[in-house]
Amino acid sequence: MNESFLHYIWQFQHFDKTNLATQLGEQVSIFKTGWHNTNAGPDFSGAKIRIDDLDWVGNVEIHQKASDWIAHSHTLDKAYENVILHVVWDGDKVIRRMDGSVIPTIELRGRVEVSLLKNYKKLINSATAVPCEKSFPSVGELIKLSMLEKSLLQRLEHKATDVQRLLQANGGDWQETSYQLLAKNFGFKTNSEPFFQLAKSLPYKIIAKHSSNLLQLEALLFGQAGMLETKTKDEYVTSLFQEYSFLSQKYSIHDRRLNSSQWKFLRLRPANFPTLRIAQFASLIASSKSLFSTFIETDSYQSLQTVLSISPSDYWRSHFHFARKSKTEVPLFGQTSKENIIINTIVPLLVAYGRAKDDQRYVDRAMDILQHIPAEVNKITKTWTALGMSIKSSFDSQALIEQYNNLCQKRNCLNCVVGVSILRPQ
């Protein structure tokens, strides 16, 4: 028996309430279970119950054993003084408040169907990637739709929280935050960290001053990335080096530059080489007077596609490396790359900004954008497709990735609408 299962039992009232009484024999009636609290403090708040002839409104705390109240040091915590009901599996001890009054306690052992506990254990101990794999096809479509919506909102909240942390680290500067987030995602996993460090070492307020001069932008970015050489016959590289030498001294940023060894080229397709990505990044900055305003104010998926239809400078249309002309045509910033940036940069920014301004329109726009982006195809989405899920857009695929990673893989079935529907007693 674990507390998560007891939370589920209490929340959905899956226990026999006939002649329900406390340890001391007081009759208990439950009118409202309260709201599940995922932060510090009692497990449920806002519960409403009647004990004998008195109605109470307050918190409910849940434990496997009544004595866990003492083991968890709640007797010394004032936050637990307003607990109106202690719900336990095993009432092994009478628990008192600081003033000596007894905390009403009910014991659930003997009141829960054995089959419910058996089915729960069977579900979380399943060897399949999705615990409910065998039962999933028979789950109703409305429940599956509810699962998608809930999981997508959770994924957006998680990403928005990451943006808010970055925003806080940047002193509330949305421009700097947008720039750093975009840089990190321009690394496309393999080079996300050095790209992020590059942006942190080269503040947006410096970059913005040179947004109208692409050569200077490239010089700042390649120089700060540690990629420029002093001895070369390549005129373009020489020009970059000269510009960087002047600008790095002007802004005192030379000591913060990265080492070229931080960038990864191995096992990457040339189109993903960090050199080309930096050139594309510079081009996107040059095409926008304000990254943040562009991302927030562009109101449709089609318009975002246009914003991200970038072309690097002439040099990088024929090079993947410095001083080494390509024998093949250098591809433009591809459709998959655009979609990646929209999903991982622009959508989280919209949600975070909407939350900060308490304006649901930005969140709705983010969700609408996802519905216009084709679904990702990967190992996780293929798993869901095999279970019969119709994955039409990134709205669906992002939701199912969240569902798989944070519920299915963690066997967190009790917080899943599908898991709850399967476990519901007949």
C-alpha positions as CSV (number, residue, x, y, z in Angstrom):
1,M,0.0,0.0,0.0
2,N,1.4,3.5,-0.9
3,E,0.1,7.0,-0.3
4,S,-0.4,7.7,-3.9
5,F,-3.0,4.9,-4.1
6,L,-4.6,6.2,-0.9
7,H,-4.8,9.7,-2.4
8,Y,-6.6,8.2,-5.4
9,I,-9.0,6.2,-3.1
10,W,-9.8,9.4,-1.2
11,Q,-10.1,11.7,-4.2
12,F,-12.5,9.3,-6.0
13,Q,-14.1,8.0,-2.8
14,H,-13.6,4.3,-3.8
15,F,-14.2,2.9,-0.4
16,D,-17.2,1.7,1.6
17,K,-18.6,4.6,3.6
18,T,-21.2,2.5,5.5
19,N,-21.2,3.3,9.2
20,L,-18.0,5.3,8.6
21,A,-16.5,6.4,12.0
22,T,-13.4,7.8,13.5
23,Q,-11.1,5.8,15.8
24,L,-13.1,7.2,18.7
25,G,-16.4,6.1,17.2
26,E,-17.6,9.5,15.9
27,Q,-19.8,9.3,12.9
28,V,-18.3,10.8,9.7
29,S,-20.1,12.0,6.5
30,I,-18.1,13.3,3.6
31,F,-19.6,16.2,1.5
32,K,-16.5,17.4,-0.3
33,T,-13.0,15.7,-0.7
34,G,-11.2,18.9,-1.3
35,W,-8.5,19.8,-3.8
36,H,-5.3,17.7,-4.2
37,N,-2.3,19.8,-3.0
38,T,0.9,19.0,-4.9
39,N,2.9,21.6,-2.9
40,A,4.1,21.5,0.7
41,G,1.4,21.1,3.4
42,P,-1.6,18.8,3.9
43,D,-2.6,16.5,1.0
44,F,-6.1,17.9,0.3
45,S,-7.4,21.4,1.1
46,G,-11.0,22.8,1.1
47,A,-12.6,19.5,2.3
48,K,-16.0,19.6,3.9
49,I,-17.1,16.8,6.3
50,R,-19.5,16.3,9.2
51,I,-18.3,14.6,12.4
52,D,-21.3,13.7,14.5
53,D,-23.4,16.9,14.4
54,L,-20.6,19.4,13.5
55,D,-19.7,20.5,10.0
56,W,-16.0,21.1,9.3
57,V,-14.2,22.8,6.4
58,G,-10.4,22.4,6.2
59,N,-7.5,20.1,5.2
60,V,-7.2,16.4,5.0
61,E,-3.9,14.5,5.5
62,I,-3.3,11.0,4.3
63,H,-0.9,8.4,5.5
64,Q,-0.3,4.7,5.3
65,K,-0.1,4.5,9.1
66,A,-1.5,7.0,11.6
67,S,1.9,7.0,13.3
68,D,3.4,8.4,10.1
69,W,2.0,11.8,11.4
70,I,4.7,11.7,14.0
71,A,7.4,10.1,11.8
72,H,6.9,13.0,9.3
73,S,7.2,15.6,12.1
74,H,3.7,17.0,11.5
75,T,3.2,17.4,15.3
76,L,5.8,20.3,15.1
77,D,4.4,21.9,12.0
78,K,1.7,24.6,12.4
79,A,0.6,24.0,8.7
80,Y,-1.0,20.8,9.9
81,E,-2.9,22.3,12.8
82,N,-6.0,22.9,10.7
83,V,-6.3,19.3,9.5
84,I,-9.9,18.3,10.1
85,L,-9.5,14.6,9.1
86,H,-6.7,12.2,9.1
87,V,-7.2,9.4,6.5
88,V,-5.0,6.3,7.0
89,W,-4.8,2.7,5.9
90,D,-3.7,1.5,9.3
91,G,-5.0,3.4,12.4
92,D,-2.1,2.2,14.7
93,K,-2.1,5.2,16.9
94,V,-4.3,8.1,18.2
95,I,-2.8,11.4,17.0
96,R,-3.1,14.7,18.8
97,R,-2.6,18.3,17.9
98,M,-0.2,20.6,19.7
99,D,-2.9,21.6,22.1
100,G,-3.6,17.9,23.0
101,S,-6.9,17.6,21.1
102,V,-7.4,14.4,19.1
103,I,-7.3,14.6,15.3
104,P,-10.3,12.7,13.9
105,T,-8.9,9.7,12.0
106,I,-10.6,7.1,9.8
107,E,-9.1,3.8,8.8
108,L,-9.6,2.6,5.2
109,R,-8.3,-0.9,5.6
110,G,-11.2,-3.4,5.1
111,R,-13.2,-0.7,3.2
112,V,-11.5,-1.0,-0.2
113,E,-12.3,-3.7,-2.7
114,V,-9.5,-6.2,-3.0
115,S,-9.9,-6.3,-6.8
116,L,-9.2,-2.6,-7.0
117,L,-5.8,-2.9,-5.3
118,K,-5.0,-6.0,-7.3
119,N,-5.8,-4.2,-10.6
120,Y,-3.7,-1.2,-9.6
121,K,-0.7,-3.4,-8.8
122,K,-1.1,-5.3,-12.0
123,L,-1.2,-2.0,-13.9
124,I,1.9,-0.4,-12.4
125,N,3.9,-3.6,-12.6
126,S,3.1,-4.1,-16.3
127,A,6.2,-4.9,-18.4
128,T,4.9,-2.9,-21.4
129,A,6.0,0.6,-22.3
130,V,2.4,1.9,-21.9
131,P,1.1,0.1,-18.7
132,C,-2.5,-0.1,-19.9
133,E,-1.6,-1.4,-23.4
134,K,-4.0,-4.3,-23.3
135,S,-6.9,-2.2,-22.0
136,F,-6.2,1.0,-24.0
137,P,-8.1,0.0,-27.3
138,S,-11.3,-0.3,-25.3
139,V,-11.0,3.1,-23.7
140,G,-13.7,5.6,-24.9
141,E,-12.7,8.3,-27.4
142,L,-13.8,11.1,-25.0
143,I,-11.5,9.8,-22.3
144,K,-8.6,9.7,-24.9
145,L,-9.4,13.2,-26.0
146,S,-9.3,14.3,-22.3
147,M,-6.0,12.6,-21.9
148,L,-4.5,14.5,-24.9
149,E,-5.8,17.9,-23.7
150,K,-4.6,17.3,-20.1
151,S,-1.1,16.1,-21.2
152,L,-0.6,18.9,-23.7
153,L,-1.5,21.5,-21.1
154,Q,1.0,19.9,-18.7
155,R,3.7,19.9,-21.4
156,L,3.1,23.5,-22.1
157,E,3.1,24.4,-18.4
158,H,6.5,22.6,-18.0
159,K,8.0,24.4,-20.9
160,A,6.5,27.8,-19.8
161,T,8.0,27.2,-16.3
162,D,11.4,26.7,-17.9
163,V,11.0,30.0,-19.7
164,Q,9.9,31.7,-16.5
165,R,13.1,30.5,-14.7
166,L,15.2,31.8,-17.6
167,L,13.3,35.1,-17.5
168,Q,13.9,35.4,-13.8
169,A,17.6,34.7,-14.3
170,N,17.6,37.5,-16.9
171,G,16.0,40.0,-14.5
172,G,12.6,40.0,-16.3
173,D,14.1,40.8,-19.7
174,W,11.9,39.1,-22.3
175,Q,14.3,40.1,-25.2
176,E,17.3,38.5,-23.6
177,T,15.2,35.4,-22.7
178,S,13.9,35.0,-26.2
179,Y,17.4,35.3,-27.6
180,Q,18.9,32.7,-25.3
181,L,16.0,30.3,-25.7
182,L,16.2,30.6,-29.5
183,A,20.0,30.1,-29.4
184,K,19.6,26.9,-27.3
185,N,17.1,25.4,-29.7
186,F,19.3,26.4,-32.7
187,G,21.7,23.8,-31.3
188,F,19.1,21.1,-32.1
189,K,20.0,18.8,-29.1
190,T,23.6,18.0,-30.0
191,N,24.9,21.6,-29.7
192,S,22.1,23.1,-27.6
193,E,24.4,23.7,-24.6
194,P,27.3,25.4,-26.4
195,F,24.7,27.5,-28.3
196,F,23.1,28.5,-25.1
197,Q,26.5,29.4,-23.5
198,L,27.3,31.4,-26.6
199,A,24.1,33.5,-26.2
200,K,24.9,34.0,-22.5
201,S,28.4,35.2,-23.3
202,L,27.2,37.6,-25.9
203,P,24.2,39.6,-24.6
204,Y,21.3,40.5,-26.9
205,K,21.8,44.2,-26.1
206,I,25.2,44.0,-27.9
207,I,23.8,41.9,-30.8
208,A,20.9,44.2,-31.3
209,K,23.2,47.2,-31.9
210,H,24.6,45.4,-35.0
211,S,21.4,43.7,-36.3
212,S,21.6,45.8,-39.5
213,N,25.1,44.6,-40.4
214,L,25.2,40.9,-41.1
215,L,29.0,40.7,-41.3
216,Q,29.3,42.2,-37.8
217,L,26.7,39.8,-36.4
218,E,28.6,36.9,-37.9
219,A,31.9,38.2,-36.6
220,L,30.5,38.5,-33.0
221,L,28.9,35.1,-33.1
222,F,31.7,33.1,-34.7
223,G,34.3,34.9,-32.7
224,Q,32.6,34.4,-29.4
225,A,32.0,30.8,-30.4
226,G,35.8,30.4,-30.6
227,M,35.7,29.4,-34.3
228,L,37.8,32.2,-35.9
229,E,41.5,31.6,-36.8
230,T,44.1,34.3,-37.2
231,K,46.1,32.7,-40.0
232,T,44.1,32.1,-43.1
233,K,44.0,32.9,-46.8
234,D,40.2,33.1,-46.7
235,E,39.2,36.7,-47.1
236,Y,35.8,36.2,-45.5
237,V,37.4,34.7,-42.4
238,T,40.0,37.5,-42.3
239,S,37.2,40.1,-42.4
240,L,35.3,38.3,-39.6
241,F,38.5,38.1,-37.5
242,Q,39.2,41.8,-37.9
243,E,35.6,42.8,-37.0
244,Y,35.6,40.5,-34.0
245,S,39.0,41.8,-32.8
246,F,37.6,45.4,-32.7
247,L,34.2,44.6,-31.4
248,S,35.3,42.1,-28.7
249,Q,37.7,44.8,-27.3
250,K,35.0,47.4,-27.5
251,Y,32.5,45.3,-25.5
252,S,35.1,43.5,-23.3
253,I,33.7,40.1,-24.2
254,H,36.9,38.3,-25.4
255,D,37.5,36.6,-22.1
256,R,34.1,35.0,-22.1
257,R,34.3,33.4,-25.5
258,L,33.9,29.6,-25.9
259,N,36.5,27.1,-26.9
260,S,36.1,25.6,-30.4
261,S,36.3,22.1,-28.8
262,Q,32.9,22.6,-27.2
263,W,31.2,22.3,-30.6
264,K,30.3,18.9,-31.9
265,F,30.5,18.0,-35.6
266,L,30.9,14.2,-35.3
267,R,28.1,12.1,-36.7
268,L,26.1,15.2,-37.7
269,R,24.8,15.7,-41.2
270,P,26.5,18.8,-42.8
271,A,23.2,20.7,-42.7
272,N,23.3,20.5,-38.9
273,F,27.0,21.6,-38.5
274,P,27.2,24.3,-35.9
275,T,29.0,26.6,-38.3
276,L,26.0,26.7,-40.7
277,R,23.6,26.9,-37.8
278,I,25.4,30.0,-36.4
279,A,25.2,31.6,-39.9
280,Q,21.5,30.9,-40.0
281,F,21.1,32.2,-36.5
282,A,22.8,35.5,-37.5
283,S,20.6,35.8,-40.5
284,L,17.4,35.4,-38.4
285,I,18.6,38.1,-36.0
286,A,19.4,40.4,-38.9
287,S,15.9,40.0,-40.4
288,S,14.2,41.0,-37.2
289,K,14.4,44.3,-35.3
290,S,13.1,42.5,-32.1
291,L,13.1,38.7,-31.7
292,F,10.6,38.8,-28.8
293,S,8.2,41.2,-30.5
294,T,8.4,39.2,-33.7
295,F,7.6,35.9,-32.0
296,I,4.8,37.3,-29.8
297,E,3.1,39.5,-32.4
298,T,3.2,37.1,-35.3
299,D,-0.3,35.8,-35.2
300,S,-0.4,32.8,-37.4
301,Y,1.5,29.6,-38.2
302,Q,1.8,30.7,-41.9
303,S,3.3,34.0,-40.9
304,L,5.8,32.3,-38.5
305,Q,6.8,30.1,-41.5
306,T,7.7,33.3,-43.4
307,V,9.6,34.7,-40.5
308,L,11.7,31.6,-40.3
309,S,12.3,31.3,-44.1
310,I,15.9,32.6,-43.6
311,S,18.8,32.5,-46.0
312,P,22.4,32.9,-44.7
313,S,25.0,35.2,-46.2
314,D,26.5,34.3,-49.6
315,Y,29.5,32.6,-48.1
316,W,27.4,30.1,-46.3
317,R,25.4,29.1,-49.3
318,S,28.4,27.3,-50.6
319,H,30.2,26.3,-47.3
320,F,29.6,24.0,-44.4
321,H,33.1,24.8,-42.9
322,F,35.4,27.8,-43.0
323,A,37.7,27.9,-46.0
324,R,36.3,24.6,-47.4
325,K,33.9,25.1,-50.3
326,S,31.2,22.4,-50.5
327,K,31.0,20.1,-53.5
328,T,27.2,19.8,-52.9
329,E,24.5,22.5,-52.6
330,V,24.0,23.8,-49.1
331,P,20.4,23.4,-48.1
332,L,18.2,26.2,-46.9
333,F,16.8,26.3,-43.3
334,G,14.5,23.3,-43.7
335,Q,10.8,22.8,-42.9
336,T,11.6,20.4,-40.0
337,S,14.0,22.9,-38.5
338,K,11.3,25.6,-38.7
339,E,8.8,23.4,-37.0
340,N,11.3,22.5,-34.3
341,I,12.0,26.2,-33.5
342,I,8.2,27.0,-33.4
343,I,7.5,24.1,-31.1
344,N,10.4,24.5,-28.7
345,T,10.9,28.3,-28.8
346,I,7.9,30.3,-29.9
347,V,5.1,28.1,-28.4
348,P,6.7,28.1,-24.9
349,L,7.3,31.8,-25.1
350,L,3.6,32.5,-26.0
351,V,2.4,30.3,-23.1
352,A,4.9,31.9,-20.6
353,Y,4.0,35.4,-21.7
354,G,0.3,34.6,-21.6
355,R,0.7,33.3,-18.0
356,A,2.7,36.4,-17.0
357,K,0.1,38.8,-18.5
358,D,-2.8,36.6,-17.4
359,D,-4.0,36.7,-21.0
360,Q,-5.4,33.4,-22.3
361,R,-5.2,34.6,-25.9
362,Y,-1.5,33.8,-26.1
363,V,-2.0,30.3,-24.7
364,D,-4.8,29.7,-27.2
365,R,-2.7,30.9,-30.1
366,A,0.1,28.6,-29.0
367,M,-2.3,25.6,-29.1
368,D,-3.7,26.7,-32.4
369,I,-0.2,26.9,-33.9
370,L,0.5,23.3,-32.7
371,Q,-2.7,22.1,-34.5
372,H,-1.2,23.4,-37.8
373,I,2.1,21.7,-37.5
374,P,2.4,18.1,-38.8
375,A,2.9,15.5,-36.0
376,E,6.4,14.4,-35.1
377,V,7.3,10.9,-36.0
378,N,9.6,9.1,-33.5
379,K,9.8,6.1,-31.3
380,I,7.2,7.4,-28.8
381,T,4.6,8.4,-31.4
382,K,5.0,5.1,-33.2
383,T,4.3,3.4,-29.9
384,W,0.9,5.3,-29.6
385,T,0.1,4.7,-33.3
386,A,0.5,0.9,-32.7
387,L,-2.1,1.3,-29.9
388,G,-4.6,2.8,-32.4
389,M,-4.1,6.5,-31.7
390,S,-4.7,8.8,-34.6
391,I,-1.9,11.4,-34.4
392,K,-2.8,14.3,-36.8
393,S,-0.7,17.2,-35.6
394,S,1.9,18.4,-33.2
395,F,-0.9,19.1,-30.8
396,D,-1.4,15.3,-30.6
397,S,2.3,14.3,-30.7
398,Q,3.4,16.8,-28.1
399,A,0.6,15.6,-25.8
400,L,1.5,11.9,-26.3
401,I,5.2,12.6,-25.7
402,E,4.3,14.2,-22.4
403,Q,1.9,11.4,-21.6
404,Y,4.6,8.7,-22.3
405,N,7.5,10.4,-20.5
406,N,5.8,11.7,-17.4
407,L,2.9,9.3,-16.8
408,C,3.4,6.0,-18.6
409,Q,7.2,5.6,-18.0
410,K,6.8,6.7,-14.4
411,R,3.8,4.4,-13.9
412,N,1.9,7.4,-12.7
413,C,-1.4,5.8,-13.7
414,L,-3.4,7.4,-10.8
415,N,-2.9,10.9,-12.3
416,C,-3.9,9.7,-15.8
417,V,-7.5,10.0,-16.9
418,V,-7.1,6.7,-18.8
419,G,-5.6,4.9,-15.8
420,V,-8.4,6.2,-13.5
421,S,-11.1,5.1,-16.0
422,I,-9.6,1.6,-16.2
423,L,-9.3,1.3,-12.4
424,R,-12.8,2.6,-11.7
425,P,-14.7,-0.1,-9.8
426,Q,-17.6,-1.5,-11.7
